[in-house]
């Protein structure tokens, strides 16, 4: 998992959970927040792919969401998949000079 604020690697042992009060050792940002969650998706309804999750107003602050799963944050996951898909589409429709 990576911190949403400073992009620092946050080591988690297999099966280890992120506590409601856990903070990034590097910058002190909350770790149990929407921006660090695998379900976070700014394009989805409620900005969350988990349909049963309650709305959270501040996605960068700690919350008590029971659906939280480490993941999300910058650089990887959904953003990377979209960039690859866009690149593939651009290659498909590229005109030869």
C-alpha angles and dihedrals in degrees: 000000000000129000112253092219106046102012091235117157111253109202114221125181116228108284093007114143128219110238124227091247100039116128135194110265091217104048106007095240120149113265100194094070137114095257090061095046125104089222094057112114120160090203096054127088108278085007088272132102091207104090095199096053118110121240116271118201101199108042094185096057129079116272138176098241110154091205095063114133121177112250128075118089128108133330104014143052117031097008091052092047091052092049091051092048092049091049091051091050093048089051090052095054098037113130119223114238 
